[in-house]
């Protein structure tokens, strides 16, 4: 697709639709490469005919809805279209059209809408830390101080505060001038669109976030969420002016390795899982080089990395969990066979998707910044979410987390209603 500017995100997606309708040959290559398609109720490749018919004249079919909202977002299909169409973008455009015609996204998507009290990531965070422990801003001060770097965590990473604390420790040890902003009221728009097809809400959030970043007059923004990084590099430049550099955190740390002082070898074996979105956004090589720089760390190569990387289930873990979790189980079974101590990846959403099954396996999860911090002699923060997933009841989680969630303004009655929806308490 040629490089050009659009007046809005919706216009950008409209161009995707126009091109697909005009040029798709219905060859079925994208369906053949889709990892989620075999576990759906759809039985044949005629689904793309239904998709194109829907985009042409609004001919609705339940399979069109299922194909769009069961999409894991892995983007495997994007590499195989002989016409050069990006089927991932096409299915995101289908979601937009479905929502415009009155269809609602799967109910679970409401659980990740930013800014609401019962947002999934906000609940996870509230179970683990008190407001007094927060080391980031959730909104821009009235008169912000100029900073060379703005770190934007996005929504999902704050559900894993032990990783975020390690990230901040590393930056501070490196002497980096920065301010940290978190997702919530500030949002890149991913949860609205491409995830839920709400393109207007997504663009509004995007414009608000860019204005907030610009308030600090930064040289660059550093992103630790793959979804945010995709928004900033793949979507925003098409309809927004960015007057700062955009870097993924692994790229930033790799470029500044000379400012990282390793003092502690790590006698561990890790395997890098190259997530679908990190493959799409091309940040895996910088992640690999960071692991290779950590003294004592043994780094295994995943047989299914790069073009053959397995999918964790992605967005389908929320929209159609019975389908998405089959992909996640397959991934973790492959990791188990490597006998690694830890699975390491750069995508926090993938990490969260894997937690429900963590108790079944002998390996643990680590993110790259946690390993960097440990090798720099830093503190190893407790992974409390891991502890909660290993609990056997709501009562046990409430007992372990009461001080935190009450400090965050949640009542026990509220937690008793929400926790069974968030956690599962059996291995079946």
C-alpha positions as CSV (number, residue, x, y, z in Angstrom):
1,X,0.0,0.0,0.0
2,X,1.3,3.4,-1.0
3,X,2.3,5.9,1.7
4,X,-0.2,8.7,2.1
5,X,-2.0,10.8,4.7
6,X,-5.6,10.4,5.6
7,X,-7.9,12.8,7.4
8,X,-8.9,10.2,9.9
9,X,-8.4,6.6,11.0
10,X,-11.8,5.7,9.6
11,X,-10.7,7.0,6.1
12,X,-7.6,4.9,6.4
13,X,-9.6,1.8,7.0
14,X,-12.1,2.7,4.3
15,X,-9.2,2.6,1.8
16,X,-8.4,-0.9,3.1
17,X,-12.0,-1.9,2.3
18,X,-12.0,-0.3,-1.1
19,X,-8.9,-2.1,-2.2
20,X,-10.0,-5.5,-0.8
21,X,-13.3,-5.3,-2.6
22,X,-11.6,-4.4,-5.9
23,X,-8.6,-6.7,-5.8
24,X,-9.3,-9.7,-3.5
25,X,-9.3,-12.9,-5.7
26,X,-10.8,-15.1,-3.0
27,X,-7.8,-17.5,-3.3
28,X,-8.1,-18.6,0.3
29,X,-4.4,-18.2,1.2
30,X,-5.2,-16.0,4.2
31,X,-7.7,-18.6,5.5
32,X,-5.2,-21.5,5.0
33,X,-2.6,-19.6,7.2
34,X,-5.0,-18.6,9.9
35,X,-4.3,-20.5,13.2
36,X,-7.7,-19.8,14.7
37,X,-9.8,-20.8,11.7
38,X,-9.4,-24.6,12.3
39,X,-10.8,-24.3,15.8
40,X,-13.9,-22.2,14.8
41,X,-17.2,-23.5,13.8
42,X,-16.5,-22.5,10.2
43,X,-15.8,-25.3,7.8
44,X,-14.7,-23.9,4.5
45,X,-12.8,-21.1,2.8
46,X,-16.0,-19.6,1.4
47,X,-15.9,-17.3,4.4
48,X,-13.9,-14.7,2.4
49,X,-16.6,-14.6,-0.2
50,X,-19.0,-13.8,2.6
51,X,-16.7,-11.1,4.0
52,X,-16.3,-9.4,0.6
53,X,-20.1,-9.6,0.0
54,X,-20.7,-8.0,3.4
55,X,-18.3,-5.1,2.6
56,X,-19.8,-4.7,-0.8
57,X,-23.5,-4.6,0.0
58,X,-24.0,-5.3,3.7
59,X,-25.0,-9.0,3.2
60,X,-24.7,-10.1,6.8
61,X,-23.8,-13.7,7.8
62,X,-23.0,-14.9,11.3
63,X,-19.8,-16.3,9.9
64,X,-18.6,-12.8,9.0
65,X,-19.1,-11.7,12.6
66,X,-17.3,-14.9,13.9
67,X,-14.4,-14.5,11.5
68,X,-13.8,-10.9,12.5
69,X,-14.1,-11.1,16.2
70,X,-12.4,-14.5,16.6
71,X,-9.4,-13.1,14.9
72,X,-6.4,-13.5,17.2
73,X,-4.7,-10.5,15.7
74,X,-1.6,-12.6,14.9
75,X,-1.2,-11.3,11.4
76,X,0.1,-14.6,9.9
77,X,-2.3,-14.0,7.0
78,X,-0.6,-10.7,6.2
79,X,2.5,-12.3,4.7
80,X,0.7,-14.5,2.2
81,X,-1.8,-12.5,0.2
82,X,-0.6,-12.6,-3.5
83,X,-2.4,-9.3,-4.1
84,X,-0.5,-7.6,-1.3
85,X,-3.7,-6.9,0.7
86,X,-3.3,-7.1,4.5
87,X,-6.1,-9.5,5.7
88,X,-5.5,-8.5,9.3
89,X,-6.4,-4.9,8.5
90,X,-9.3,-6.1,6.4
91,X,-10.8,-8.0,9.4
92,X,-10.3,-5.0,11.6
93,X,-12.2,-3.0,9.0
94,X,-15.0,-5.6,9.0
95,X,-15.3,-5.0,12.8
96,X,-15.8,-1.3,12.1
97,X,-18.5,-2.0,9.6
98,X,-20.2,-4.4,11.9
99,X,-20.3,-1.9,14.7
100,X,-21.5,0.8,12.4
101,X,-24.4,-1.5,11.4
102,X,-25.5,-2.0,15.0
103,X,-23.6,-5.2,15.9
104,X,-22.0,-5.2,19.3
105,X,-18.5,-6.6,20.0
106,X,-18.4,-9.7,22.3
107,X,-19.3,-8.8,25.8
108,X,-15.8,-9.5,27.2
109,X,-14.4,-6.5,25.3
110,X,-16.2,-4.2,27.7
111,X,-13.9,-5.6,30.4
112,X,-10.9,-3.8,28.8
113,X,-12.5,-0.5,28.0
114,X,-10.2,2.1,29.5
115,X,-11.2,4.5,32.3
116,X,-13.8,2.4,33.9
117,X,-13.7,1.1,37.5
118,X,-13.9,-2.6,36.5
119,X,-11.3,-2.5,33.8
120,X,-9.5,-5.9,33.8
121,X,-6.0,-4.4,33.9
122,X,-7.0,-1.9,36.6
123,X,-8.4,-4.8,38.8
124,X,-5.3,-6.8,38.4
125,X,-3.2,-3.8,39.4
126,X,-5.4,-3.0,42.4
127,X,-5.0,-6.6,43.7
128,X,-1.2,-6.2,43.8
129,X,-0.3,-2.7,44.8
130,X,-1.5,0.3,46.8
131,X,-1.9,3.8,45.3
132,X,1.0,4.9,47.5
133,X,3.3,2.5,45.6
134,X,2.5,4.0,42.2
135,X,5.5,5.6,40.4
136,X,3.8,6.9,37.3
137,X,1.3,9.5,36.2
138,X,-2.2,8.8,34.9
139,X,-2.7,12.3,33.6
140,X,-0.6,15.2,32.6
141,X,0.1,17.9,35.2
142,X,-1.2,21.5,34.5
143,X,2.3,22.8,33.9
144,X,4.4,19.7,33.0
145,X,8.2,19.9,33.2
146,X,10.0,19.3,29.9
147,X,11.4,15.7,29.6
148,X,13.7,14.2,27.1
149,X,11.8,10.9,27.2
150,X,8.1,10.0,27.8
151,X,7.6,6.4,28.8
152,X,4.1,5.3,28.0
153,X,3.1,2.0,29.6
154,X,-0.3,1.6,28.0
155,X,-3.0,-0.5,29.6
156,X,-1.9,-4.1,30.0
157,X,1.6,-3.7,31.5
158,X,0.3,-2.1,34.7
159,X,-1.5,-5.4,35.4
160,X,2.0,-6.7,36.0
161,X,3.5,-4.0,38.3
162,X,6.5,-6.1,39.3
163,X,7.7,-5.8,35.6
164,X,6.9,-2.1,35.5
165,X,8.8,-1.4,38.7
166,X,11.8,-3.2,37.3
167,X,11.5,-1.1,34.1
168,X,11.6,2.1,36.1
169,X,14.5,0.9,38.2
170,X,16.6,0.2,35.1
171,X,15.9,3.6,33.6
172,X,16.8,5.3,36.9
173,X,20.1,3.3,37.2
174,X,20.9,4.3,33.6
175,X,20.4,8.0,34.5
176,X,17.7,8.5,31.8
177,X,15.7,11.7,31.9
178,X,12.0,10.6,31.7
179,X,8.5,10.8,32.9
180,X,6.3,7.7,33.0
181,X,2.6,7.8,32.0
182,X,0.2,4.9,32.4
183,X,-2.8,3.7,30.4
184,X,-6.3,4.1,31.5
185,X,-7.7,7.6,30.9
186,X,-4.7,7.9,28.6
187,X,-5.0,5.3,25.9
188,X,-3.6,4.6,22.4
189,X,-7.0,3.4,21.3
190,X,-6.2,-0.3,20.6
191,X,-9.0,-1.6,22.8
192,X,-11.5,0.4,20.8
193,X,-10.1,-0.2,17.4
194,X,-8.6,-2.4,16.0
195,X,-9.8,-4.7,18.8
196,X,-13.5,-3.8,19.1
197,X,-14.2,-1.9,15.8
198,X,-15.0,1.4,17.5
199,X,-13.0,3.6,15.2
200,X,-14.3,7.0,16.4
201,X,-13.5,6.3,20.0
202,X,-10.1,5.0,19.0
203,X,-9.2,8.1,17.1
204,X,-10.4,10.4,19.9
205,X,-8.1,8.5,22.4
206,X,-5.2,8.7,20.0
207,X,-5.4,12.4,19.6
208,X,-5.8,12.9,23.4
209,X,-2.7,10.8,24.0
210,X,-0.5,12.5,21.4
211,X,-1.5,15.9,22.9
212,X,-0.5,14.6,26.4
213,X,2.8,13.4,25.1
214,X,3.6,16.6,23.3
215,X,2.9,18.6,26.5
216,X,6.3,17.4,27.8
217,X,8.1,18.5,24.6
218,X,10.0,15.1,24.5
219,X,12.7,14.0,22.1
220,X,11.1,10.5,22.0
221,X,8.4,8.3,23.4
222,X,9.4,4.9,24.7
223,X,6.7,2.2,24.5
224,X,6.6,-1.1,26.4
225,X,3.3,-2.4,24.9
226,X,3.3,-4.0,21.5
227,X,-0.2,-2.9,20.8
228,X,0.7,0.7,21.6
229,X,3.8,0.4,19.4
230,X,1.8,-0.8,16.5
231,X,-0.6,2.1,16.9
232,X,2.2,4.6,17.0
233,X,4.1,3.2,14.0
234,X,1.4,1.6,11.8
235,X,-1.6,3.8,12.3
236,X,-0.9,7.2,13.8
237,X,1.5,8.4,11.1
238,X,-1.4,8.1,8.6
239,X,-3.5,10.7,10.2
240,X,-1.5,12.4,12.9
241,X,1.7,14.5,13.0
242,X,4.3,13.1,15.4
243,X,7.1,15.5,16.2
244,X,9.0,13.1,18.4
245,X,10.8,9.8,17.9
246,X,9.0,6.5,18.6
247,X,11.0,3.6,20.1
248,X,10.1,0.2,21.5
249,X,11.8,-0.4,24.8
250,X,14.0,-3.2,23.6
251,X,15.3,-0.9,20.8
252,X,16.0,1.8,23.3
253,X,17.8,-0.4,25.7
254,X,19.8,-2.0,22.9
255,X,21.0,1.4,21.7
256,X,22.0,2.3,25.2
257,X,23.7,-0.8,26.3
258,X,26.8,1.2,27.2
259,X,24.8,2.8,30.0
260,X,23.8,-0.6,31.5
261,X,26.2,-2.0,34.1
262,X,25.9,-5.7,34.5
263,X,27.2,-6.9,37.9
264,X,25.4,-10.2,38.5
265,X,25.5,-13.2,36.1
266,X,22.2,-15.0,35.8
267,X,22.5,-18.8,36.0
268,X,19.2,-19.4,34.2
269,X,18.0,-20.8,30.9
270,X,15.4,-18.8,29.0
271,X,13.6,-19.2,25.7
272,X,12.4,-16.2,23.8
273,X,8.9,-16.4,22.6
274,X,8.5,-14.1,19.6
275,X,4.9,-12.9,19.9
276,X,2.8,-12.3,16.8
277,X,2.7,-8.6,17.4
278,X,6.4,-8.3,18.1
279,X,7.0,-10.2,14.9
280,X,4.7,-7.7,13.0
281,X,6.4,-4.7,14.5
282,X,9.9,-6.1,14.0
283,X,11.3,-5.7,17.5
284,X,12.4,-9.3,18.1
285,X,16.0,-8.8,17.0
286,X,16.6,-6.1,19.6
287,X,15.1,-8.4,22.2
288,X,17.3,-11.2,21.2
289,X,20.4,-9.1,21.4
290,X,19.5,-7.8,24.9
291,X,19.2,-11.4,26.1
292,X,22.6,-12.2,24.6
293,X,24.1,-9.3,26.5
294,X,23.1,-10.5,29.9
295,X,26.0,-12.4,31.5
296,X,25.5,-16.0,32.5
297,X,22.1,-16.2,30.8
298,X,21.6,-19.2,28.5
299,X,19.3,-18.3,25.6
300,X,17.5,-21.1,23.7
301,X,16.0,-20.5,20.3
302,X,12.4,-21.5,19.9
303,X,12.0,-23.9,17.0
304,X,8.8,-22.2,16.0
305,X,10.1,-18.6,16.1
306,X,10.1,-16.0,13.3
307,X,7.8,-16.9,10.4
308,X,6.7,-20.1,12.2
309,X,6.0,-18.5,15.6
310,X,3.1,-19.9,17.5
311,X,0.2,-17.7,18.7
312,X,-0.9,-17.4,22.3
313,X,-4.5,-16.9,21.2
314,X,-4.3,-13.1,21.3
315,X,-7.6,-11.2,21.3
316,X,-9.5,-14.4,20.8
317,X,-8.6,-15.3,24.4
318,X,-11.1,-12.6,25.4
319,X,-13.7,-12.8,22.6
320,X,-13.8,-16.5,22.1
321,X,-11.7,-18.0,24.9
322,X,-12.6,-21.6,24.1
323,X,-10.8,-21.1,20.8
324,X,-8.0,-18.8,21.8
325,X,-6.9,-21.0,24.8
326,X,-6.4,-23.9,22.5
327,X,-3.6,-21.9,20.8
328,X,-2.2,-20.8,24.1
329,X,-2.1,-24.4,25.4
330,X,-0.3,-25.5,22.2
331,X,2.3,-22.7,22.7
332,X,3.0,-23.6,26.4
333,X,3.3,-27.3,25.6
334,X,6.1,-26.5,23.2
335,X,7.9,-24.4,25.8
336,X,7.6,-27.2,28.4
337,X,9.5,-29.5,26.1
338,X,12.5,-27.1,25.9
339,X,13.2,-27.5,29.7
340,X,13.8,-23.8,30.0
341,X,13.6,-22.1,33.4
342,X,11.6,-19.2,32.0
343,X,9.6,-18.2,28.9
344,X,10.6,-14.7,28.0
345,X,8.7,-12.4,25.6
346,X,8.3,-8.7,24.9
347,X,4.5,-8.7,24.7
348,X,2.7,-8.1,28.0
349,X,-0.7,-9.1,26.6
350,X,0.8,-12.5,25.7
351,X,2.1,-12.8,29.2
352,X,-1.3,-12.1,30.7
353,X,-2.9,-14.6,28.3
354,X,-0.5,-17.3,29.6
355,X,-1.1,-16.8,33.3
356,X,-4.4,-18.8,33.6
357,X,-2.4,-21.9,32.7
358,X,0.8,-21.2,34.6
359,X,0.2,-23.7,37.4
360,X,0.3,-26.6,34.9
361,X,3.9,-26.0,33.9
362,X,7.4,-26.3,35.5
363,X,8.7,-23.1,33.9
364,X,7.9,-19.5,34.8
365,X,7.5,-16.2,33.0
366,X,10.0,-13.4,32.9
367,X,10.1,-10.2,30.9
368,X,13.4,-8.9,29.5
369,X,13.5,-5.8,31.7
370,X,13.2,-7.9,34.9
371,X,16.2,-9.9,33.8
372,X,18.1,-6.7,33.0
373,X,17.3,-5.3,36.4
374,X,18.4,-8.5,38.2
375,X,21.7,-8.6,36.3
376,X,22.2,-5.0,37.3
377,X,22.0,-6.0,40.9
378,X,18.5,-4.6,41.2
379,X,15.6,-5.8,43.3
380,X,13.5,-8.8,42.3
381,X,9.9,-7.8,42.8
382,X,7.3,-10.4,43.7
383,X,5.0,-11.6,40.9
384,X,1.8,-11.4,42.9
385,X,-0.5,-12.2,39.9
386,X,1.3,-15.6,39.6
387,X,0.5,-16.2,43.3
388,X,-3.2,-15.3,42.8
389,X,-3.6,-17.6,39.8
390,X,-2.4,-20.5,41.9
391,X,-5.0,-19.8,44.6
392,X,-7.9,-22.3,44.9
393,X,-10.7,-19.9,45.8
394,X,-12.0,-16.3,45.8
395,X,-11.6,-16.4,49.6
396,X,-7.9,-17.1,49.3
397,X,-7.3,-14.3,46.8
398,X,-9.3,-11.8,49.0
399,X,-7.3,-12.8,52.0
400,X,-4.0,-12.2,50.2
401,X,-5.0,-9.0,48.5
402,X,-7.4,-7.2,50.8
403,X,-5.1,-4.5,51.9
404,X,-4.4,-3.6,48.3
405,X,-7.8,-3.6,46.7
406,X,-9.4,-1.8,49.7
407,X,-6.7,0.9,49.4
408,X,-7.7,1.3,45.7
409,X,-11.4,1.8,46.6
410,X,-12.8,-1.6,45.9
411,X,-15.2,-3.2,48.4
412,X,-15.1,-6.9,49.3
413,X,-18.6,-7.4,47.9
414,X,-17.4,-6.0,44.5
415,X,-14.4,-8.3,44.5
416,X,-16.6,-11.3,45.3
417,X,-18.6,-10.5,42.2
418,X,-15.7,-9.8,39.8
419,X,-13.0,-12.3,40.8
420,X,-14.9,-15.4,39.6
421,X,-15.2,-13.8,36.2
422,X,-11.4,-13.0,36.2
423,X,-9.9,-16.1,37.7
424,X,-10.7,-19.8,37.2
425,X,-10.3,-22.1,40.1
426,X,-9.8,-25.5,38.5
427,X,-7.3,-27.1,36.1
428,X,-10.0,-28.3,33.7
